[in-house]
Amino acid sequence: MPGLSPGQRALRAAVTAAQQAQGARFGGWIGLRPGNPGLRRKLYLELPGAPETLAALPLPR
């Protein structure tokens, strides 16, 4: 996906794989609200709650 950093692409791939491994029962959405300056964005993700799934995500630590 254009415009994403390598780290963002890796996270996107890991989240997609975790969601699909559970039969696509999980999803995500983006929230927007007025902020200073412009719009503030928040990404919400539904993921399987297994600790190994969450620990495998390439998040900054």
C-alpha positions as CSV (number, residue, x, y, z in Angstrom):
1,M,0.0,0.0,0.0
2,P,1.6,3.3,-1.1
3,G,2.4,5.8,1.6
4,L,3.0,3.4,4.4
5,S,6.4,2.9,6.0
6,P,8.0,-0.5,6.1
7,G,7.0,-0.8,9.8
8,Q,3.4,0.2,9.1
9,R,3.2,-2.4,6.2
10,A,4.6,-5.1,8.6
11,L,1.9,-4.3,11.2
12,R,-0.8,-4.2,8.5
13,A,0.3,-7.7,7.3
14,A,0.4,-9.1,10.9
15,V,-3.0,-7.7,11.8
16,T,-4.6,-9.0,8.5
17,A,-3.1,-12.5,9.1
18,A,-4.3,-12.6,12.8
19,Q,-7.8,-11.5,11.7
20,Q,-8.0,-14.0,8.8
21,A,-6.7,-16.9,10.9
22,Q,-9.9,-16.6,13.0
23,G,-12.2,-16.8,10.0
24,A,-12.4,-13.0,9.5
25,R,-14.5,-12.6,12.6
26,F,-12.5,-9.6,13.5
27,G,-12.2,-6.2,11.9
28,G,-11.3,-2.6,12.4
29,W,-12.5,1.0,11.9
30,I,-11.1,4.5,11.8
31,G,-12.5,7.3,14.0
32,L,-12.2,11.0,13.2
33,R,-12.9,14.0,15.2
34,P,-12.1,17.7,15.1
35,G,-8.8,18.5,16.7
36,N,-6.1,21.1,16.9
37,P,-5.0,21.4,14.1
38,G,-7.4,19.6,11.7
39,L,-8.9,16.1,12.2
40,R,-7.6,13.7,14.9
41,R,-7.5,10.1,13.8
42,K,-7.7,6.9,15.8
43,L,-7.5,3.3,14.5
44,Y,-9.6,0.7,16.3
45,L,-8.8,-3.0,15.7
46,E,-10.6,-6.1,16.8
47,L,-8.1,-9.0,17.3
48,P,-8.2,-12.5,18.7
49,G,-7.3,-12.1,22.4
50,A,-4.7,-14.9,22.6
51,P,-1.5,-13.6,24.2
52,E,0.6,-15.2,21.5
53,T,-1.3,-13.4,18.8
54,L,-0.9,-10.0,20.4
55,A,2.8,-10.6,21.3
56,A,3.5,-11.5,17.7
57,L,2.4,-8.1,16.4
58,P,5.4,-5.9,15.3
59,L,4.6,-3.0,17.6
60,P,7.2,-0.6,18.9
61,R,8.2,-1.5,22.4
